[in-house]
Amino acid sequence: MWADVYDVFGAGLSMEQWVTVIDETYDGRRSDVIAHVDRRAKTEFDAIFLGGGSAGRFGASVVRSLGGRALVIDRWPFLGGSCPHQACVPHHLFSEAARELDQARALAGRLWYPSFDPGASSILELVDLFRAKRSGPHAHMNWQSAEQLGIEYLLNAPAMVIDAHTVEAAGERYRTRNLVLGTGSRARRLGIEGEDLAGVFDYASLIEDLDYEPQRIVVIGGSKVAVEYGSFFRSMGCPTTIVSRSAVLSSGSPGRMDDDLRDYVVTGMRQRDLSILEDSTVQRIVGDTRVRGVDVVTPDGERHLEADFVLVGAGEVPNTESFDPALDLARDPLGWILVDEQMRTSLPGVYAVGDLVGPPMEMFKSRRSGATAARNIMGLETRLDVSDYPDFLHTTYEVSWAGLGERQARERLRSVVTIQVPPPELSPHETPLPMAEGSMIYGFTMPERTGFQKCVIDAESRRVVGIHHAGHGAKNAFSYLHHLMTRPEGFTIDELGNLNELYISPEYFIGYARLRSSQADLAGM
Amino acid sequence: MWADVYDVFGAGLSMEQWVTVIDETYDGRRSDVIAHVDRRAKTEFDAIFLGGGSAGRFGASVVRSLGGRALVIDRWPFLGGSCPHQACVPHHLFSEAARELDQARALAGRLWYPSFDPGASSILELVDLFRAKRSGPHAHMNWQSAEQLGIEYLLNAPAMVIDAHTVEAAGERYRTRNLVLGTGSRARRLGIEGEDLAGVFDYASLIEDLDYEPQRIVVIGGSKVAVEYGSFFRSMGCPTTIVSRSAVLSSGSPGRMDDDLRDYVVTGMRQRDLSILEDSTVQRIVGDTRVRGVDVVTPDGERHLEADFVLVGAGEVPNTESFDPALDLARDPLGWILVDEQMRTSLPGVYAVGDLVGPPMEMFKSRRSGATAARNIMGLETRLDVSDYPDFLHTTYEVSWAGLGERQARERLRSVVTIQVPPPELSPHETPLPMAEGSMIYGFTMPERTGFQKCVIDAESRRVVGIHHAGHGAKNAFSYLHHLMTRPEGFTIDELGNLNELYISPEYFIGYARLRSSQADLAGM
């Protein structure tokens, strides 16, 4: 069927075997296509998923669950896409390191915490650890997709779309009833002088190419990626400046954060000596062969920032190379593939999913868009609305939010009350709240570090309309709280107060809602 | 109105002032009653709450929210009861210490983690830290109750019930339409030889009386308290043995844990050299003036365990002294006050709430029982059912569960499927899952430490019937998941798979449910 092929169908590779195959393929020791395809099957493909990231993998699983046949094709030797390879997984590892180092530094010399050695942490070492071990999660994706989900796939197989029903990969042409494009995105280039110098990275090339220890860092951007990586670099002990064209965390979903939450988060970054230049533009990156610094225009005039490492976190652009010549797809002004709520593009039988359709570049959207395309392909009309969703980021805290901030709620509603922890009347320094999992030791040593949270309530309908948290341990609840808030009937403070909290629940919303839930005229607290 | 009274009504005490008042009263430097009572009010009390723990405090807030008048009376100089003083709050601090020390020991010498100094951690130092700072949370309770909730209270005021409508406290008699008893519970004594020796503690006397560093510990009991404190002592470096009459975590709500979850948890404790003797009974505690050890009957014969510290965690008994002579209340065989679902005792106008009515001794029940009594008193018929609730404990992990374990589900249902992470086919040592907040670094260094989870589903109704987790960061979601599961219409795997997860969500249920949700015939994974 194929020339150079490693046929793994029915082979039941172990995790250990998968790690070996992935490592050897990724570093070039083997070049054959990895094929998990049922050669006996005569049925046509209901869908080919071009790109085996989360969107394609979830979509293929759903096609199969519904009795259809799907093929996933990816250029990498593993499924899962950029998330476990260069994006979300390393980011989460780095953010946990930021939290750990921040705590080790803050508590040094107290209790059992040893004195803090600022020379002990190494960005390069942590990147090396991730690179050395990332094929574990990769292997799990391949194993699970074959053994538990029965997904057919071709890996290490660069592909080219011929037409809406034909894909060429590994020297073969594959026909399909429907084509689902899920080729993802990559970091946007700034288009400024010096961008190609050694020492200029984006989140992907940082993982692939870093081979020295950064000493002085500039991060360009003001959104989640910039804030998260900036906080990580600073926590590792590296002098770091974030240069943002507007206020940090003011656009995209972070723009829906409550103002007090944003203040808490940004103040916390500055208190940790993370330098933040807002309303500032990088004019050029300066260096000879390697980066030596950046020239910035700030509201206070021009400045030169020395740097031996620059991270560009200025957004994303779609990966369209594998289908761009063949398919004439409608796009939005930024280049993202236009789709409707069924994930259908402008061409019949062609769907697009995941990062390729633009923001939000989040896992829930990627996975759900793949599943939505699959269900529509299999005849179950299904729509996906991603205009409202719970969101989060990491600094040295978990920061989670959903719905409206207090100001946004007051602009829309006649009567708004809030539950805020610590309460606005009290100084965070004398209030060890919200204290729970992950902030207990802070509560008894540095109360101002326990976090901040706010619940925003429409006093007329009694509905919870916004939830906001910085701290630890609360993030996971936000998926469920948001689900409850966005039901047609909403979720009232009275229903919230009737839940059974697992004390000490990291967000204090349930208990505090109960204290208020019997009030006819709701008051804040 | 009163003889020696510190009238704080309208005084608007700051947190700092509250800390001073509480500290001075608690250590005997001042003895006056702390009165936050509206002297101008002429209205009768709708309820007196005897005991200002969470049940009384929440109840009084609800009475006031509904336009009534309530008075809380407590012997301690603060509201909140035993939780912030001796029970849940120190336990959470100790459990976080256990998690931190376990990680510091496991990762010592890797990345930035220094070599581990087993002599650096001190049980006494951590108890001292808690004792020195616990009046902060106490002060917050007094402040919030006065300034935000408008609760009237008498503190540092031992009280005696005269009849169902009369309470005497601080030399005065108070009349009330209804009486709500919320005097809590204390540790049960074993009734064995040697129990009064110095060095024998329960969770409360540990906080009040510890004045030396334990060197060798025996914990008596097999339920949550025993497991939690045993894990803490062991993580602090102290050789520790748990002696349990039956299998640990086999009774009460922990008995509803999934078998695999329990195995994971208990195996993890043993791997950390926490010694566990099951089906074993302590015959006597041995010593002269101080404890020197315990004699135990095990399935393998009699053993003597050396110990200079014994913690008795053998359950609770109700505090009935302040009303026992006056009120002839029906009780259950263990002595707990019998109440119906409206929290009414056998005497008209007398309610009982909180720990006083018996298990579960959990915060949600305490708070909700107080609020339920209050609503019924104020004419809003309200019932509380605590037969099913989400639960958790700490070892060096967070362990959370709700609903049915797999075995229990298979006993009741015709067709059960499970989603398990890591999957049963794979070794935890090669599977860095479930990896998320709090387990990212483990994922890349010690995959077997990332945790364990299982979701149990009724394949016929497609409903989620059980959720089980050991790890980090998932606990907070269980309140909401349990709420969804126990709605009359239930919560199906399809609805679960439709939520917007905050990736990487510490429990993998949403994403994994999505991979399965389109299947007509559900399969496990």
Interface residues (C-beta under 8 A of the other chain):
Chain A: M15 E16 F58 S61 V62 S65 L66 G67 C83 C88 V89 H92 L93 S95 E96 A97 E100 L101 A104 L111 W112 P114 D117 A120 S121 S122 E125 L126 L129 F130 K133 G136 P137 H140 W143 Q144 E147 Q148 L149 E362 M363 F364 K365 R367 R368 A371 A374 R375 M378 L380 Y389 P390 D391 F392 E398 S400 P423 E425 L426 S427 E430 T431 P432 L433 M435 A436 E437 G438 M440 I441 G443 F444 T445 P447 H472 G473 A474 K475 N476 A477 F478 S479 Y480 L481 H482 H483 L484 G497 N498 L499 N500 E501 L502 Y503 I504 S505 P506 E507 I510 G511 R514 L515 R516 S517 S518 Q519 A520 M525
Chain B: M15 E16 F58 S61 V62 S65 L66 G67 C83 C88 V89 H92 L93 S95 E96 A97 E100 L101 A104 L111 W112 P114 D117 A120 S121 S122 E125 L126 L129 F130 K133 G136 P137 H140 W143 Q144 E147 Q148 L149 E362 M363 F364 K365 R367 R368 A371 A374 R375 M378 L380 Y389 P390 D391 F392 E398 S400 P423 E425 L426 S427 E430 T431 P432 L433 M435 A436 E437 G438 M440 I441 G443 F444 T445 P447 H472 G473 A474 K475 N476 A477 F478 S479 Y480 L481 H482 H483 L484 G497 N498 L499 N500 E501 L502 Y503 I504 S505 P506 E507 I510 G511 R514 L515 R516 S517 S518 Q519 A520 M525
